């Protein structure tokens, strides 16, 4: 792979590789754009099949964080950490302390916290080595489980989509097909159930799917069926790339809105959804609740303040939908234009000289 060519094409600033002498840690940190401030993004731990797969995920996810912070008003750039390993077998204190030491060496250029495969308690092990971690347990002064605000934001985003498509402000009796019942997906299902929605659920872990189905009275289907079930809303909350040229023609819904990152396999997939008349909520806006929470943590975490910021997600989506309608473009392109305008504005401000104090 031509890494420099890929970085240039997508606008990345820096990609770093780390290993510790004990040979426990294999990590990648990708910084996409720091126009708005230091890069902020979670660290994912996953047993990638190849080195190339891990690098591509770091590149895609870090760009997504630039878009996410740019859209939701955070004063941070986009970055992402990848730990190449099995989160069920390879975690220990030494691995996260080594990772923390490398992060400290970046001197605040990258701030990180939880993502797929990592939890607040994991980053407690980083604390002896670095100050640049967020999403810590509340007893350590952190915001705790970021999936709480992420799920809340996705729920509010779904309500905004329903108002746009169906002209109503409730979910009573509406059907939602939820793919992925992990940290965010299960919490989202609780919100949806309390709002009166009918749930159809699937997860690659059968035991987890059965548990959620039993607890919430949801209809259980297999992972291979969830994309094709008839529902008002499809909510992807697992891994990325789920919306592509093969799956989009199979969708039987009016809205796609979920917490998964990088839901589109490529930019043209947003056009495919647009052409089918399916409203797509850009993932980096609708799932921004977690990063909003950890950004607030850097100001001295205030739960109510963070929650109020998350409640702006529907307003952002409505702006995207308006741009899409008025310009006849897909919602992914509309959201991208909104973020690009903010980055240009901030970049112009940096042309104003401010003397050092």
N, C-alpha and C positions, 0 to 999 in steps of 0.2 A: 504494500500500500504506500502511496505517496502522501505521507503525513503533512508535509509542508503545503502541498497543493490543496489538501482538504481543509487545512486551517485557513488558508487564504480565501478559499471559496466560501466558507461559512463565517469568516470574520473573527476567528479565534486569535487570542494574543499569546497564549502560553499553554504548553502541555508538559507535565512533569511526571517522572517515574521514580518510585521509591521502593527500596528493599532494605530490610534490617539485617544485621550480621547474623542474627539467630535464624534467618531464613523462614521466619513466620509470616512476615508481611510482604505482600506484593500489592502496591497501590499506584493509582494514577490520579492526578489532579489536573483538570482542564479548566482554564480560565478563558471565558469567551470575550467579555467586554466589560471594562471597568470605568466607563465614562461617568456613571452615576455614583461610583464609590467603590470600596473594596468588594471583592467577589463574595457573595453569600450563596451557599447551596449545600444541600445534605450530602452525606456519604452513604453510598449504596454498597452492600456486601452481597456478592452473588457468585455462584460457581460457573463463570463463563466457560464456554467450550474452547475458545481460542483467545489469544492475545488481541487479535484484530477485533473480535467481537467486543471485548472490554473497552478498547480504545474508542470504537465507534459509539458505544453507549455513553462514555464520558463526554465525547464531543456533542452528541445530540442533547444530552441532559443539561450540559453547561449553557448551551445556547438557549434552551428553554428557560433557564433561570434568569438570563438577561431579559427575555421577553416578559417573564412573570413579574420581576421587580419593576421593570419599566412600565408595565400596564397598571400595576396596583399602587404606584406612587412611592414605593420604597426608594431610599437613597443608597442603593447597593447595586453592584454589578452582578454578572452571572458567572458562577463557577460550580463545579461538581467534583466530588471525590468518589473514587471506585476502589474498593478493597476486593481483590480477586480471591475468593475463597467461599467455603460452605459455611453459612452463618450457624448452622446446627452443629457443626463439628469443630470449626477452626478458631472460634473466639477464645481469647483469654486476656488477662490483664496486660501481659507483655506486648501483645499485638497492638492493643489500643494505646499503650504508653508510647510505643515506637512511632505510631501514627501521629500522636499528639506532638511528639518532639519534632517531627518533620514539619507539621503545621506551624509550630512556633517559629521555626527557622524562616518561614515566609513573612514574618514580622507584620501580620495583620492584613496581608494582601488577600488572604482567603480565610473565611469564617465558615464553620461547618457544624452540622448536627445530624439528626436522624434521617433515614430514608429507608427504602426497601431493605430488609435484612438487618437493620440496626435499630437500637432502642435507646431511650435516654440513659439508662443505667450503663450502657457501653461507654458513653462519653464521660462518665464519672471517672473512668480509668485514665482518660486523657488529661484530667485536671492537674495532676502533679507536673505535667510537662508543658501545658499551654493554656493561655487565657482565651484563645480564639475558638471556643466551642459554645454552642447554644442548644436550646431544646433540652436542657438539663432537667432532672426531676425538680419539683417545686421545693423540696427540702434543701436543695442546693442553690436556691434563688432563681431557678429557671422557670420556663413556661410549661414544662412537663410534656405530656404526650401531644405532639403536633397534629396527630390524626384527628383530634377532637375538633379543632378549628377548621381543618381541611374538610372534614365531613359536613360541618355546618355550612361552610361556604358553598360546597357542591349542592347541598339541599336548597339554599337560597338561589343559586344559579338555575337550578331546575325550575323553581317557581317563576323566575324571570322568563325562561324559555316557554313555559306553559302559557304565560300571559301573552307573549309574542305570537305564538302559533294558534292558540285556542281562545284567546281573549278572556281568560278567567284567571283568578288569583288563588285558586285552591287546587288540591290534588285528590279531592274526595272521589273515589271510584275509578281513578285513572290507573292504568297498568304501567309498571316500571320493570323492565328486565335488567337485573343487576348482575354484571359479570365481575367476579372477584369479591370475596368476603373476608378480606384480611383486615389490617388495622383501620383502614378508612371505610371499606365497603360495608362491614357489619354495622358500624356506627351510622352510616348513611341510611341503611335499611331501617334502623330504629326511627330516625327522623321521618322517613317516608311513611312508615306504618302508622306513626302517631298522627300524620297528616291525612290519613284515610286512603292511602294508595294501596293498590293490589300488587303484591310482589311476586316476581318470577326470578329465581336465583340459581346461580351455578358457581362452582369453584373447583379448581383442579384437585383440591384436597377434599375427598368425599366426606370424611367425618365432619369437617368444618361446615360443609354445605348442608349436611343433614341436621347439624346442631342449629344453624340459623333458621332453616326451614321449619323445624319443630318449634323453636322459641317464638317466631313471628308469624306463624301460619302462612308461610310463603309456599308457592308452587315450586317444586324442585325439578330442574331439568339438567341434562348433562352439559359439560362445557362445549361440546360440539353443537348442541342445539340452541344455546342461548342467543346466538347471533341472528337466528332465523325466526324466533318466536314472534307472534303478533303482539305488539305492545305499543302504547302511546310514546314511551320513552325508552331508549336503550342507554344504560349507564355503564361504561367500561371503567373498571376500577382495579385492573390487574396490570400486566406489563404492557409496553408500548407496541406500536405498529399494527394494532388490531384492525384499523380501518385502511383497507387497501383495495386494489382493483378486483380481487377475488371475493372479499367479504361485503363490500358496499352494495353490490347488486342483490345480496341475500337479505339485507336489512328490511324489516317489516315494521317500521316505526316512523314517527314524524319528527322526533327530536333525538339528538345524541348529546349527552352531557354526563361527564364522569370525572373521576379523580386521577385516572391513569395519566402518566406523562407520555408525551410523544405518541399520541393516539394515531396520528396520520403516518402512514408508511412513507409518503412523500407529499410535497405541496399540492400536486395535482389531485390528490384524493379529496381535498377540500372542495375542489371544483366538481368532482363527481357527486359529492353530497348535495351541493348547491343545485346541480342540474336535476337531481332526483327530488328536489323540494324538501329535503331533510334539513332542519335547522341544526347546525353544529355549534356548540358552545366551545370556543377555543380553550383547550385544556389548561394552558398556562394562566388563564384568567379565572376559570371556574374552580380550579384546584389551588388557588393562591393562599388559602386560609392559613396553611402551615407556615409559609415563609413570612406572611404578615405577622404571625405570632412571634416567631423567633427574631424578626427585625425589631419588634416592640421590646423584646427582652433586652436588646442592646441599649435601650433607653432606660432600663429599670422596669421590669415587667409589671404591667398593670392589666389584669384580666379583662376588666370592663372596657378599657381603652382598646385593647386588641380585638375584642368582640365587635365593638362599634366599627372598627376599620374593616373587618371582614364583611360587615353588613353593607359595605359600599360595592361589593362584587356585583349585585344585580344592576346597579347604576352603570358600571363599566360595560356590562354585557349589553344593556339597552343602547349605549352609545355605539357599540360595535354593530348591533343589529340595524341601527339607523343609518350608519355609513354604508352597510351592505345594501340596504334597500335603496338609498338615494343614488348610489354609484353603480348598482347592478353587479356587485362583486361578491365573492364568497366571504364568509365571516372570518376565515383565517387571514385572508389578505387585508380585510378591513381592520382587524386587530393589529396586524403588523404595521400598517400605516400609522395607527395611533401611537404605537411604541416608538417608531422611527421619528415621529415628530417631536416627542419628548426628548429623545436622545440628541437630536439636532439642536434643540433649544438649550439644553444643558451644556453641550459642547461649545456653543457660541458664548455662553457666559464665562467659560474658562479663558476666553480671549481677553477678559478684563483683568488687568494686573492688580493683585492684592499683595502688598509688601508683607514679608514675614515679620511676626511679632518677636 
